[in-house]
Amino acid sequence: MSRVSTGPSTGPTAAHALLTRLHEHGVDKVFGVVGREAASILFDEVEGIDFVLTRHEFTAGVAADVLARITGRPQACWATLGPGMTNLSTGVATSILDRSPVIALAAQSESHDIFPNDTHQCLDSVAIIKPMAKYAAELQRPHEITDLVDSAVTAAMTEPVGPSFISLPVDLLGSSEGIDASAANPPALTPARPTGAVAPGWQAAADAAAELLRSAEHPVLVVGAASIRSGAVPAIRALAERLDIPVITTYIAKGVLPAGHELDYGAVTGYMDGILDFPALETLFGPADVILTVGYDYAEDLRPSMWQRGTEEKTVRISPTPNPIPRVYRPTVDVVTDVLAFVEHLDTATASLAAKKRHDITPLRARIAEFLADPENYADGMRVHQVIDSMNTVMTETARPGEGTIVSDIGFFRHYGVLFARADQPFGFLTSAGCSSFGYGIPAAIGAQLARPGQPTFLIAGDGGFHSNSADLETIARLGLPIVTVVVNNDTNGLIELYQNLGHHRSHDPAVKFTGVDFVALAEANGVEAARATSREELLAALRKGAELGRPFLVEVPVSYDFRPGGFGALSI
């Protein structure tokens, strides 16, 4: 078989054109792991793009996901062919369900040797990724790479935003065939913010929503992340404050109103009644008669069953996409348009409307305050609410007003974060709401710190999820990112143990229990200073030290959960 030369090309290659076009679309970082395609691409050949080497392709995908979510701009990740691409696919899955405009790139076998499942490390990459991407294509001719990048960006920035994928045969990547070095690229028309569907006559539906609001006694705004992507946060705040309407958010829309705002009724999770041992969902939604789901997205895990409390409510769905789930959510009024356009229209339509009388959630707030103030020193380990309350304290001391990010990996502790973690800005609390990818925490914290380099980033992770991706502690250390990580350790996959107890009233330990890992030693082995804390006092001291260091720091905290299975018998999930 003839071989295509991998020697230096005589002119600008597809690799150079790829990096140039990504940079023209505003991409300045590519996260990833490189393989033998290194003979065809060097990431320093285009000024303004930095390659961020990670220990695992999943880390690359999630770091790009979070950087894209916070910046609102496309971001890129890279993998080699075969297993590199399949490792990256979980990052792609995360960005489709968590709605981030990621440009995922993977090498492929030489174009003459693409025989999926027969050639060494050759899989049908496009077929594998296509079901979970907005766009997926393979480069066929080197000079077409600019067009592929443009198509990928357009698809990724169309609501619901998500990943695009390009497969790159290594011989074509290193080829200059058909590329005219003297021809200027057409302008890179990167949308300033995502574009979405606009239904004809949406204004009439918005007017119907205004009439429902006018007649409502206790309306509630339920806000999702599409509201943030549309740039509608200031308008939502102004509308809520003018009409005295409470705001409830999905997991990842926390911070639409800053923590402590009197209209911030919090983010909700189906586990909250069990965690608090209190009818929280009934308190939040029972008195509501009109619910406006603003930027609503079912993937964010706030389900209609959570708000279906008390008397039957009338609902308004506002989204830049047609309703994909009429079987579980059929709103009274459906408004398909840009969220900001709707809020501005509603504000005008209700200009003469008097402020509403919001329903009182004082008992719920009192229960939360009592819960977080828990002073007890438990012999079997701290409780997660004590850990998060300590993180909030140090975040408040450390961050400037309206700044700071708390990241949560996946596990039972994440639902405590949804309820209690402080968020003073949009995306001030980050978690994988849609995909709930185990090991999400480290790469998400990397993306958050790179997006907000002057702000503190705190990460909470369980021992299971954290150790599934702990190799990238070295990446945090190598990049010198001042991330303060808290590993809550009970040597158990705690959320799974909860479900075992719900279904069987007992735990099957071999399915959930680990032997101990010394996370302090692990951190130090990766170049991260670390400490262990067993009380609030020790944890606060360690967090303060970590926040002041200006470099990575980790705290291991032994914890235990009080499951009380009866309290979780009616999970709204």
TITOR-973539 format. One line per field, with one value per residue (C-alpha): residue number from 1; residue in one letter; x, y, z. Coordinates in Angstrom, 1 decimal. Example, Ala and Ser with C-alpha at 12.3 -4.5 7.8 and 13.67 -1.06 7.14 Angstrom:
2
i: c(1	2)
aa: c(A	S)
px: c(12.3	13.7)
py: c(-4.5	-1.1)
pz: c(7.8	7.1)
This chain:
573
i: c(1	2	3	4	5	6	7	8	9	10	11	12	13	14	15	16	17	18	19	20	21	22	23	24	25	26	27	28	29	30	31	32	33	34	35	36	37	38	39	40	41	42	43	44	45	46	47	48	49	50	51	52	53	54	55	56	57	58	59	60	61	62	63	64	65	66	67	68	69	70	71	72	73	74	75	76	77	78	79	80	81	82	83	84	85	86	87	88	89	90	91	92	93	94	95	96	97	98	99	100	101	102	103	104	105	106	107	108	109	110	111	112	113	114	115	116	117	118	119	120	121	122	123	124	125	126	127	128	129	130	131	132	133	134	135	136	137	138	139	140	141	142	143	144	145	146	147	148	149	150	151	152	153	154	155	156	157	158	159	160	161	162	163	164	165	166	167	168	169	170	171	172	173	174	175	176	177	178	179	180	181	182	183	184	185	186	187	188	189	190	191	192	193	194	195	196	197	198	199	200	201	202	203	204	205	206	207	208	209	210	211	212	213	214	215	216	217	218	219	220	221	222	223	224	225	226	227	228	229	230	231	232	233	234	235	236	237	238	239	240	241	242	243	244	245	246	247	248	249	250	251	252	253	254	255	256	257	258	259	260	261	262	263	264	265	266	267	268	269	270	271	272	273	274	275	276	277	278	279	280	281	282	283	284	285	286	287	288	289	290	291	292	293	294	295	296	297	298	299	300	301	302	303	304	305	306	307	308	309	310	311	312	313	314	315	316	317	318	319	320	321	322	323	324	325	326	327	328	329	330	331	332	333	334	335	336	337	338	339	340	341	342	343	344	345	346	347	348	349	350	351	352	353	354	355	356	357	358	359	360	361	362	363	364	365	366	367	368	369	370	371	372	373	374	375	376	377	378	379	380	381	382	383	384	385	386	387	388	389	390	391	392	393	394	395	396	397	398	399	400	401	402	403	404	405	406	407	408	409	410	411	412	413	414	415	416	417	418	419	420	421	422	423	424	425	426	427	428	429	430	431	432	433	434	435	436	437	438	439	440	441	442	443	444	445	446	447	448	449	450	451	452	453	454	455	456	457	458	459	460	461	462	463	464	465	466	467	468	469	470	471	472	473	474	475	476	477	478	479	480	481	482	483	484	485	486	487	488	489	490	491	492	493	494	495	496	497	498	499	500	501	502	503	504	505	506	507	508	509	510	511	512	513	514	515	516	517	518	519	520	521	522	523	524	525	526	527	528	529	530	531	532	533	534	535	536	537	538	539	540	541	542	543	544	545	546	547	548	549	550	551	552	553	554	555	556	557	558	559	560	561	562	563	564	565	566	567	568	569	570	571	572	573)
aa: c(M	S	R	V	S	T	G	P	S	T	G	P	T	A	A	H	A	L	L	T	R	L	H	E	H	G	V	D	K	V	F	G	V	V	G	R	E	A	A	S	I	L	F	D	E	V	E	G	I	D	F	V	L	T	R	H	E	F	T	A	G	V	A	A	D	V	L	A	R	I	T	G	R	P	Q	A	C	W	A	T	L	G	P	G	M	T	N	L	S	T	G	V	A	T	S	I	L	D	R	S	P	V	I	A	L	A	A	Q	S	E	S	H	D	I	F	P	N	D	T	H	Q	C	L	D	S	V	A	I	I	K	P	M	A	K	Y	A	A	E	L	Q	R	P	H	E	I	T	D	L	V	D	S	A	V	T	A	A	M	T	E	P	V	G	P	S	F	I	S	L	P	V	D	L	L	G	S	S	E	G	I	D	A	S	A	A	N	P	P	A	L	T	P	A	R	P	T	G	A	V	A	P	G	W	Q	A	A	A	D	A	A	A	E	L	L	R	S	A	E	H	P	V	L	V	V	G	A	A	S	I	R	S	G	A	V	P	A	I	R	A	L	A	E	R	L	D	I	P	V	I	T	T	Y	I	A	K	G	V	L	P	A	G	H	E	L	D	Y	G	A	V	T	G	Y	M	D	G	I	L	D	F	P	A	L	E	T	L	F	G	P	A	D	V	I	L	T	V	G	Y	D	Y	A	E	D	L	R	P	S	M	W	Q	R	G	T	E	E	K	T	V	R	I	S	P	T	P	N	P	I	P	R	V	Y	R	P	T	V	D	V	V	T	D	V	L	A	F	V	E	H	L	D	T	A	T	A	S	L	A	A	K	K	R	H	D	I	T	P	L	R	A	R	I	A	E	F	L	A	D	P	E	N	Y	A	D	G	M	R	V	H	Q	V	I	D	S	M	N	T	V	M	T	E	T	A	R	P	G	E	G	T	I	V	S	D	I	G	F	F	R	H	Y	G	V	L	F	A	R	A	D	Q	P	F	G	F	L	T	S	A	G	C	S	S	F	G	Y	G	I	P	A	A	I	G	A	Q	L	A	R	P	G	Q	P	T	F	L	I	A	G	D	G	G	F	H	S	N	S	A	D	L	E	T	I	A	R	L	G	L	P	I	V	T	V	V	V	N	N	D	T	N	G	L	I	E	L	Y	Q	N	L	G	H	H	R	S	H	D	P	A	V	K	F	T	G	V	D	F	V	A	L	A	E	A	N	G	V	E	A	A	R	A	T	S	R	E	E	L	L	A	A	L	R	K	G	A	E	L	G	R	P	F	L	V	E	V	P	V	S	Y	D	F	R	P	G	G	F	G	A	L	S	I)
px: c(0.0	1.3	1.9	1.2	4.2	4.0	7.0	6.7	4.2	5.3	2.6	-0.1	-1.9	-5.4	-4.1	-3.0	-6.3	-8.2	-6.5	-6.7	-10.5	-11.0	-9.1	-11.2	-14.3	-12.8	-11.3	-8.1	-7.7	-7.9	-8.1	-7.0	-4.7	-2.7	-1.7	0.2	-1.5	1.2	3.1	0.5	-0.4	1.5	-0.8	1.6	1.6	-1.2	-0.6	-3.3	-4.3	-3.0	-3.1	-4.1	-2.8	-5.1	-4.6	-7.9	-10.0	-13.1	-11.4	-10.7	-14.4	-15.8	-13.2	-14.3	-17.9	-17.7	-15.4	-18.0	-20.9	-19.4	-18.1	-21.1	-18.6	-17.6	-14.6	-12.7	-11.4	-9.2	-8.6	-6.6	-8.3	-10.0	-9.9	-9.1	-12.3	-14.4	-13.0	-13.9	-17.4	-18.5	-17.4	-19.5	-22.5	-22.0	-22.1	-25.2	-27.2	-25.7	-26.1	-22.6	-21.3	-18.3	-16.3	-15.0	-12.2	-10.7	-8.1	-9.0	-7.0	-5.4	-8.1	-7.0	-7.1	-10.5	-12.0	-14.0	-13.6	-10.9	-8.1	-6.0	-7.7	-10.2	-13.8	-16.6	-16.2	-19.0	-21.5	-20.5	-20.7	-23.6	-26.5	-25.2	-24.0	-25.6	-23.4	-20.9	-18.7	-15.5	-13.0	-12.9	-10.7	-8.1	-9.4	-12.9	-11.8	-12.8	-16.3	-16.6	-15.5	-18.1	-20.8	-19.8	-19.9	-23.3	-24.8	-23.2	-24.5	-28.1	-30.6	-30.5	-26.8	-24.5	-21.4	-20.3	-17.8	-15.2	-13.3	-9.9	-7.9	-4.3	-3.0	-5.5	-4.8	-1.2	-1.9	-1.9	-3.7	-6.1	-5.4	-4.7	-2.4	-3.0	-6.8	-8.3	-11.0	-14.5	-15.5	-16.1	-19.7	-19.8	-23.1	-22.8	-25.2	-27.1	-29.8	-33.1	-36.6	-39.1	-42.7	-44.8	-47.1	-45.3	-46.3	-49.9	-48.8	-46.8	-49.9	-51.8	-49.1	-49.4	-53.2	-52.5	-50.0	-52.5	-55.1	-52.7	-52.5	-49.3	-47.2	-43.8	-40.9	-39.1	-35.9	-33.6	-30.2	-31.5	-32.4	-28.7	-27.6	-30.0	-28.7	-32.0	-30.8	-31.0	-34.4	-35.7	-34.4	-36.0	-39.4	-39.3	-38.5	-41.1	-43.9	-42.6	-42.6	-40.4	-37.8	-37.0	-34.2	-32.9	-29.6	-27.5	-29.5	-28.6	-27.4	-30.0	-30.8	-27.8	-27.9	-29.8	-32.1	-35.5	-37.1	-34.6	-36.6	-33.7	-32.9	-34.9	-34.1	-36.3	-34.3	-34.9	-37.9	-35.9	-32.7	-34.5	-37.1	-39.6	-42.3	-40.1	-41.7	-45.2	-44.0	-42.5	-45.1	-48.3	-49.7	-48.7	-51.5	-49.4	-45.9	-43.9	-41.1	-38.6	-35.9	-37.2	-35.3	-36.3	-32.7	-31.9	-33.7	-36.5	-39.5	-43.1	-43.9	-41.9	-44.2	-47.5	-48.5	-51.6	-54.3	-53.7	-51.6	-51.7	-48.3	-46.4	-43.4	-41.0	-38.2	-36.1	-37.0	-40.3	-41.6	-39.9	-41.7	-45.5	-46.2	-44.9	-45.3	-48.1	-48.3	-51.4	-49.5	-46.4	-44.2	-41.4	-39.0	-35.9	-36.1	-34.9	-37.4	-40.2	-39.2	-39.0	-42.4	-43.9	-42.4	-44.1	-47.4	-47.6	-46.3	-49.5	-49.7	-49.4	-47.0	-48.2	-48.3	-45.7	-46.4	-44.5	-41.7	-40.5	-40.9	-38.7	-36.1	-36.1	-35.7	-32.7	-31.1	-31.6	-30.2	-27.1	-26.4	-26.1	-23.3	-22.9	-19.5	-20.5	-18.3	-18.7	-17.7	-19.0	-22.3	-22.3	-24.5	-21.8	-19.2	-21.1	-21.9	-18.2	-17.4	-20.1	-18.5	-15.0	-16.4	-18.1	-14.9	-12.8	-14.8	-15.7	-19.5	-21.1	-18.1	-16.9	-17.8	-18.7	-18.4	-20.0	-19.1	-21.8	-23.1	-25.6	-23.7	-24.5	-28.1	-27.0	-25.0	-28.1	-29.9	-27.2	-24.2	-23.8	-24.2	-24.0	-23.7	-25.1	-23.3	-21.9	-22.8	-21.8	-22.8	-23.7	-27.4	-28.2	-25.7	-24.5	-21.1	-19.2	-15.8	-17.2	-15.7	-12.0	-12.5	-15.4	-13.3	-10.5	-12.9	-14.4	-11.0	-9.8	-13.0	-12.8	-9.1	-9.4	-12.1	-12.0	-13.1	-14.2	-14.8	-16.7	-16.4	-17.2	-14.5	-16.1	-16.4	-13.3	-11.0	-12.6	-10.8	-8.2	-5.2	-6.0	-5.0	-1.6	-3.2	-4.4	-1.0	0.8	-1.4	-1.0	-4.8	-5.8	-8.7	-9.7	-10.9	-12.9	-13.2	-16.1	-15.0	-17.2	-15.5	-18.9	-21.0	-23.5	-26.3	-26.4	-26.5	-29.5	-31.3	-30.4	-32.0	-35.0	-35.6	-34.4	-34.2	-30.5	-27.2	-25.3	-21.8	-19.8	-21.7	-21.0	-18.2	-14.5	-11.4	-9.8	-7.8	-5.5	-6.6	-4.1	-1.2	-2.7	-2.9	0.7	1.9	0.4	2.0	-1.1	-0.8	-3.4	-4.9	-7.4	-10.3	-12.7	-14.6	-16.0	-13.1	-10.5	-12.3	-12.7	-9.0	-8.1	-10.4	-9.0	-5.5	-6.3	-8.1	-5.1	-2.4	-2.9	-2.2	-4.1	-5.1	-7.1	-9.0	-10.1	-13.2	-14.5	-18.3	-21.4	-25.0	-28.2	-30.3	-33.6	-35.0	-38.6	-37.9	-37.0	-39.9	-41.6	-38.6	-39.7	-37.1)
py: c(0.0	3.5	5.9	9.6	11.5	13.1	15.4	19.2	20.6	23.2	25.7	26.5	23.3	22.4	22.4	26.0	26.9	25.1	27.0	30.3	30.0	28.9	32.0	34.2	32.9	34.0	30.7	31.2	27.9	24.3	21.7	18.2	15.3	14.9	11.6	10.7	13.5	15.6	15.0	17.1	19.8	22.0	24.2	27.0	27.7	30.3	33.2	33.7	30.1	28.2	24.4	23.3	19.7	17.7	14.2	12.9	13.8	14.0	16.8	18.6	18.4	19.6	22.4	23.7	23.2	25.4	28.1	28.3	28.5	31.3	33.3	32.6	32.0	28.8	26.9	24.0	20.6	18.0	14.2	11.8	9.0	5.9	5.8	9.5	10.3	7.9	9.4	12.8	11.7	11.9	15.6	16.0	14.3	16.7	19.8	18.7	18.1	21.1	23.4	24.7	25.7	23.4	22.7	19.1	18.0	14.5	13.1	10.1	7.5	8.6	9.2	6.2	3.9	4.7	1.2	1.5	-1.5	-3.0	-0.4	0.0	2.6	3.4	3.9	5.7	8.9	10.9	8.1	7.8	11.5	12.5	11.5	13.8	16.7	19.7	19.0	16.3	16.0	14.6	16.6	15.3	18.0	20.2	23.5	22.9	23.1	26.8	26.0	23.1	25.3	28.0	25.3	23.9	27.3	28.2	25.0	25.2	28.7	27.8	27.1	24.8	25.4	22.4	20.7	20.4	17.8	17.6	14.5	15.2	12.5	13.0	13.1	15.8	17.7	18.0	18.7	22.1	20.7	23.3	25.9	29.4	31.1	34.5	34.4	36.1	34.2	35.7	37.3	34.9	35.7	34.4	35.2	37.6	35.4	32.2	32.4	30.5	30.0	32.8	31.7	33.9	36.0	35.3	38.8	37.6	34.7	37.1	39.3	36.3	35.7	39.3	38.8	35.7	37.8	40.6	38.3	36.3	36.7	34.8	34.5	32.9	33.2	29.9	30.8	28.6	29.1	30.2	33.4	33.9	33.1	35.6	38.4	38.8	38.7	42.5	42.7	39.7	41.3	44.7	43.0	40.9	43.9	46.1	43.6	42.0	38.5	35.8	34.0	30.3	28.9	25.6	24.2	26.2	29.4	30.2	33.7	35.3	37.1	37.4	35.4	37.2	39.1	39.1	37.8	35.0	32.0	29.7	26.9	23.7	20.0	17.0	16.0	19.1	17.9	14.9	16.9	19.5	17.2	20.0	20.4	22.8	22.3	22.8	26.0	27.3	26.3	25.5	29.1	29.9	30.4	31.4	30.1	31.7	29.3	31.8	30.2	26.8	23.7	20.2	19.0	21.3	18.8	21.1	19.0	20.0	17.5	19.8	22.8	20.9	21.6	23.1	24.2	23.7	26.5	28.2	28.0	30.0	28.5	31.0	29.4	30.0	26.4	24.7	22.5	19.1	17.5	18.1	14.8	16.0	19.8	21.3	25.0	27.1	29.6	28.7	31.6	30.6	33.5	35.1	35.3	38.9	40.0	38.3	40.0	43.4	42.9	41.7	44.7	47.1	45.1	45.3	48.8	49.9	46.7	47.1	45.1	41.6	40.3	37.5	34.5	34.1	31.5	32.6	29.1	27.6	30.3	29.7	26.0	26.6	29.0	26.5	23.7	25.6	26.8	23.2	23.5	19.8	18.1	14.6	11.7	10.0	13.0	16.5	16.9	18.3	21.3	22.3	22.0	24.2	26.8	27.1	27.4	30.2	32.0	32.0	32.9	35.9	36.9	36.4	37.5	41.0	41.7	39.9	37.6	34.1	30.6	27.4	24.3	21.0	17.5	14.9	13.0	13.3	16.4	18.2	18.6	20.3	22.6	23.4	24.4	26.1	27.1	30.9	32.3	36.1	36.1	34.1	30.8	31.5	27.9	25.3	21.7	19.2	19.5	17.8	15.0	14.7	13.4	11.7	13.5	16.8	18.9	19.2	20.1	22.4	24.3	24.6	26.1	28.4	29.7	30.3	32.2	34.3	34.6	37.3	35.6	32.8	29.3	26.7	23.1	20.6	16.9	13.5	10.9	8.8	11.3	13.2	10.1	9.0	12.0	13.0	12.8	16.3	17.6	17.8	19.9	22.4	22.4	22.8	25.7	27.3	27.8	29.0	26.6	25.6	22.0	20.3	16.5	15.3	11.7	8.9	6.1	5.6	6.4	8.1	8.9	5.2	4.1	6.3	4.6	1.2	2.1	3.5	0.3	-2.3	-0.7	-1.7	-1.1	-3.7	-2.5	-4.2	-2.0	1.3	1.1	1.9	1.3	4.5	7.0	9.5	12.5	14.8	12.6	12.3	16.1	16.5	13.9	16.0	19.2	20.6	21.6	20.0	19.6	17.5	19.0	17.3	20.2	23.6	25.4	23.3	23.6	27.4	27.7	25.5	27.3	30.7	29.5	28.1	31.3	33.3	31.2	32.2	28.6	25.3	23.9	20.9	20.0	16.5	16.4	13.1	13.2	11.1	11.4	11.1	9.3	8.9	7.0	7.8	11.5	10.7	8.5	10.9	12.2	14.7	13.6)
pz: c(0.0	-0.8	2.0	2.0	3.2	6.6	5.9	6.0	3.6	1.0	1.9	4.4	5.4	6.4	10.0	9.7	8.0	10.8	13.6	11.7	11.2	14.8	16.0	13.6	15.4	18.7	19.9	21.8	23.6	22.4	25.2	24.4	24.0	20.8	19.1	16.0	14.1	15.7	12.5	10.8	13.2	15.7	17.7	18.0	14.2	14.6	16.9	19.5	20.1	23.1	23.4	26.9	27.4	29.6	31.1	29.7	26.7	28.9	30.8	27.5	26.5	29.8	30.2	26.7	27.7	30.8	29.1	26.3	28.8	30.7	27.8	25.5	22.7	20.9	22.4	21.1	22.2	20.5	20.6	18.6	16.5	17.9	21.7	22.0	20.1	22.2	25.4	24.1	23.3	26.9	26.9	23.7	25.4	28.3	26.1	24.2	27.4	29.3	26.2	25.4	22.0	21.8	18.6	19.1	16.8	16.4	14.1	11.9	10.0	6.6	4.0	1.9	5.0	6.6	7.1	10.3	12.7	10.5	10.3	13.5	15.8	13.0	14.1	12.2	14.3	12.6	13.1	16.7	17.5	15.2	17.5	20.2	18.2	16.4	13.4	12.5	9.4	8.1	6.1	2.5	0.8	2.6	1.2	2.6	6.3	6.6	5.4	7.8	10.8	9.7	9.6	12.9	14.6	13.1	14.3	17.8	18.3	17.3	20.1	21.8	21.7	21.7	20.3	16.6	15.5	12.7	11.9	10.4	8.4	9.4	5.8	4.8	8.0	6.9	3.2	1.4	-1.7	-3.0	-0.3	-1.8	0.6	-1.1	-0.8	2.3	4.2	4.1	7.4	10.3	11.2	14.7	16.3	19.3	21.1	20.2	17.6	18.0	16.6	16.4	15.9	13.6	15.7	18.9	20.1	20.4	22.6	24.7	25.1	26.2	28.8	29.9	30.4	32.6	34.6	35.0	36.5	38.7	42.4	43.1	39.9	39.9	37.4	36.8	35.0	32.9	31.3	27.9	29.7	30.5	27.0	25.5	27.6	29.4	33.0	33.7	32.1	34.2	37.4	36.5	35.7	38.8	41.0	39.4	39.8	43.0	41.4	43.0	40.9	41.1	39.0	37.5	38.8	36.4	36.3	40.0	40.2	37.9	41.1	43.6	46.8	49.5	47.1	48.6	45.4	45.0	46.1	45.1	42.8	43.2	43.2	43.5	46.6	48.6	50.6	51.8	52.5	54.5	56.0	55.1	52.4	50.4	47.0	48.4	50.1	46.9	44.4	46.3	46.4	42.8	40.3	37.2	36.5	33.7	32.7	31.2	29.1	30.2	29.2	30.4	30.2	33.2	35.4	36.8	35.9	35.7	38.6	40.9	40.4	40.2	43.8	45.4	42.9	39.2	37.8	34.5	32.8	30.2	28.4	26.9	24.9	21.7	20.6	19.9	22.7	22.5	25.4	25.0	26.7	30.0	29.7	27.7	28.8	28.8	26.6	24.5	23.3	21.0	20.6	22.0	25.8	25.9	23.2	25.3	28.6	26.9	25.3	28.6	30.4	28.0	28.1	31.9	32.3	34.1	36.2	40.0	42.0	43.0	46.5	46.5	48.6	51.8	52.1	55.6	57.0	54.3	54.7	58.5	58.0	55.7	58.1	61.0	58.8	57.8	61.4	62.6	65.2	66.0	65.6	64.3	65.3	61.9	59.8	58.9	57.1	53.6	54.5	57.0	54.3	51.8	54.5	55.2	51.5	51.3	54.2	52.7	49.2	50.7	52.4	49.3	46.3	45.2	45.1	42.3	41.6	42.4	41.2	43.1	41.0	41.9	40.7	40.6	43.6	46.4	47.7	44.4	45.5	48.7	46.4	44.3	47.5	49.5	47.4	47.0	43.5	43.0	39.2	36.3	36.1	39.6	40.4	37.9	37.6	34.9	35.1	31.9	31.6	35.2	34.1	36.9	37.2	35.9	38.7	37.9	34.2	35.0	37.6	35.0	32.5	35.2	36.4	32.8	32.0	35.2	36.0	38.6	40.6	43.1	42.1	44.7	43.8	45.8	44.7	46.2	46.5	43.7	41.0	42.0	41.8	38.5	37.0	39.5	37.1	36.0	39.3	37.6	34.9	37.5	39.1	35.8	34.8	38.3	38.6	42.1	42.5	46.0	45.9	48.7	48.5	50.7	51.4	52.7	50.6	49.0	45.9	48.2	45.8	44.6	48.3	48.8	45.9	47.2	50.5	48.8	46.8	49.2	52.7	52.8	51.1	49.0	49.9	47.1	44.6	46.3	48.8	48.2	50.2	51.5	49.3	50.9	48.9	50.7	49.6	46.1	45.8	47.0	44.5	41.8	43.0	44.9	48.5	50.7	54.1	55.9	58.0	60.4	61.8	60.8	62.4	60.6	57.3	57.6	58.4	55.4	53.0	54.0	53.6	50.2	49.1	50.1	48.4	44.9	43.7	43.8	47.1	48.2	51.4	52.2	54.5	55.9	55.7	56.4	55.2	57.2	54.7	56.5	53.5	54.4	53.7	50.1	49.4	46.9	44.9	42.2	39.6)
